């Protein structure tokens, strides 16, 4: 059976090069092939150009970008098998489609400003909202990007959205040989019980959060005895809790669930906050039906 590749969106920007480096390291850790994808609409107009004439400047640039990216990947990890593609599509559309036959899709957090159709800041969230595979948006500070914290942070949400994310987080921690911090945020703000009962109600909410977290982790923890798990329940808005804790992580993993009547995977507040403010790369893992 052919291994699914790790797909990386490249556009020549500094952000996409950072994403490429991260993806090459990830492919080497997991033993995966790499597929480098450059996407633009310029090829739609190729047919109206005089035959035999010089190649469009953007075509030349696209070829240079993917050749340079492939060479960069080879120099970083020569053992990683690498393929390249130049696709006549909008970047987000191309990466979503590529994700149908990918282990995961990796994008940068920003792209080449002012150049339409490339991996701009909106592409990562757009792909994460629609792809059928995990999407990693590579962003953050140098420590988070380099993996020096030796921690994976799992944002443990509701069971109908978190199952695949839990599996992904355990596999990532096992592959890296690092700690898995599993966090479930809880809040009783506005709860009539909390206002009436004070600390007793708060304690009840925290116990419920702890029980839900234990239930989410139980099966995967049994299947990954090599992974050291540190579960925690934290009072506060999930988006703030996870953004704050991402400062001590190498990757934050969250789930996303499908909603009837919506195309793809609409991103909620937590994903939106992390994709724009996390201190390390963010993996959005869809819950498969």
N, C-alpha and C positions, 0 to 999 in steps of 0.2 A: 504494500500500500504506500503510495506516494505521500510524503510528509507535506502538510500544508505549510506555506511559507509565512514568514513575518514580512508584511508589506510596509514599506516606508514611503511617505510622500516626500519628494525632494523638489526644491525650486531654486537652489543656489543661495538662499538666504542663510544668514548666520544661525537662525533658529532651526532651519531644516538640517543644517550640518550637525547641530547639537543633537537633534532627534536621530539623525543617522548614526552618530557615534553610540548613542544609547541603544539603538536597535541592533547594531552589530554586536555589542557586548551581550545583549539579551539572546540573540541568535546563537552566539557561541556557548552561552550557559545552557541553553535548552537543546542544542544540537539541531537547530532549524535552518533551512535555507532562507535566503533573503531575496525579496523582490523590490527593486527600486522603481518607483512610479513617478513620472513627470506628466502632468496633465495640463492641457491648454486647448482652447478652441481654434487656434490659428490654422490647424490642418483642414478645417472646413472650407477654407478659402484657397487651399492649395490648387484645386482644379481650375481656378480662373486665371492662374499665372501662366505666362507663355512657357511652352515646353522648351526644355534645353537651357532655360535661363538660370541665373544663380539661385541657390536655395534661399528661401525667406530668412531674414536675419534671426527671427525667433526660432526657426527650425535649427539653424546652426547653434544658437545659444542652448536650446534644449538638448541637442546632442552633446554639447560640451559639458553641460551640467550632469547628465547621467554618466558620461564617461568618467568625469572627475569624481563623482560620488562612488562609482564602482571601484575606482582605484583607491580612494580613501578607505573604503570598507576592506579591500584586500590588504592594504598596509596595516590596518588595525588588527584584523584577525584573518590571516591567509587561509585558514581551514574552513571558513564560512563560504558556502556556495552562494553565488550572487547572480541574479538575472536582472535585466533592466527593461523598462517599457516606457514609450512615449505615446500618450493617449490623447485623441482629439475630443476631449470632454472637459467640462468644468471640473476643477480639482475635487470638490466635495463629492460630486456625482461619480467621478472615476474611482475615488477611494472607497466609497460605499459599495460600488460594484465589485471592486477588487476584494473587498472583505468577504464576499460570498464564498470565496475559495481561499481563505487565509486563516492562519492561526490567530492573528491579531493584526490590527492596523496601527501604525505609529505615525504621529504628525508632530510638527513643531507648534509652539504656542503663537508664533508670529511668522509673517512671511515678508516677501519683498514689497514694501509699501508702494502704493501707486500703480502696481502692475496687476491688472484685473485677471482673474482666472487662476491665480497662483495660490499658494498655501498661506492665505492671509489669516488674521486672527480669528475670523469667523468660521474657518474651515474645520478646525478641530472639533468645536462643539457641534457643528452640523453633521460631521461624520459620526461622532459619538451618539447623536440622537437617532441615527438611522441605521447604522451598520448592524449586521447580524452576528458579528464577532466582537471580542473585546477591542476597545480602542484606547490607546495610550497617548495622551497629550503630554509631550515632554517639556517641562517648564521647571522653574525653581532655582534655588541658590546652588553654588558649587558643591556644597556638602551633599545635598540631596541628589544632585545629578551624578556625582561620582560614587555614591553608594557607601559612604564612609560611616553612616549611622548604624548599618547592619540591622535595620528594622523595616518590616513591612507593616503598614497601618491599614487595617480593615475597618471600614465604616459599616457596622452591622445594622442594616435596615430591617424592613419587614420581611417575613419569610417568603412572600410571593415575589420579592424582588432580589433577594440576597443569596439564594442557593448557589447559583453559578459563580457569583463573586466570592463566596466563601471557598469554593473549590479552587478558584484561580489563585486566591491569596495564599492558601495552604501550599499549593504547588510552587508558587513563586518563592515562598519562605523556605521550602524544602530544597529547591534548586540552589538558592543562594546560601543555604546553611545559616540562616539568620532568625532572629526573633520575630514572632507575629504578635503585634499589638492589636487586639480585637476590641473595638470600642462601640458601645451603644449609648447614645445620648438620650436623655429623657428630660421631659419638662412637664410640669403640672400648672403652668401659668394659666390663670383664668379658670382653674378647676374649682367648682363649688366645694368639693370635698377638701381640697387643700385650704381654702379660705376658712372653712368651718373647723377642720380638725388640726390644722397646722402641721406640726412635725410628724404626727402619725400618718397623715395622708401622704406626705412626702416620702416617708419610709416605705409606704405601700407601693408607690410608683417606682421607687428604686428597686424594690424586690421584684416587681413585675418585669422591669428592664433586665435584671440579672437572670431571671428564669428564661426570658426570651433569648438572651445571648447564649446561655448554656445550651439551649435546645438547638440553636443554629450551628454551634461549633461541635456538638457531640460526635456526629458521624465522621466528620473530616478529621477531628482530633484523633479518633480511634484508628483511622486509616493512615495517619501521618505521625507515628510516635516520635519520629526524629525532630519534629518541629516543636520548639518551646513556645507555648502560647501564654500570653498575658492578657486575660480578659479584664475589662474595666467598664463600669457604668458611670456616666458623667452627667451631672445636671447641667442643662444648657441647650441652646439651639444647636442641632446637629451640624449645620454649616459652619458655625463659629468654632465649635469644639474640634472638628476635623481640620479646619484651616490652621488653627493654633497648633494642633498636635502634628501636623505635617512638617513642621519645622524640625522635628527629630526623626523623620522617616526618610527612606529612600524611594518609596512608592506608596501611594495611597490608593486603595482599591474600594470601589463602591459598585453596587448593583443598580440596574435600571429595569423597570418592568414595562411590559406592553400595556397599553390602555385601549379598550375597544373604541373604534371610531377614529383613532389616530393613526397616521401613517408613520411607521418607524417607532423610535423610542424617544418620546418627548422628555427633555431633561427638566428635572425639578430644581428647586432652589439650592439643594446641597451640591449637586453636580455643577450647576452654574457657578456657585461660589468657588468651588475647588478648581475648576478649569481656568478661572481668572485670578485666583489669589493663593493657591497652594504653594508651599515652599519646596515641593518636590514633584516629580512626574505623577500623573493621575491616570489610573486605569478605570474606565467605565465598562462594566461587564453586563451584557444584556441577559435577562432571565429568559431562557428558551422555553417555548411552549411545547 
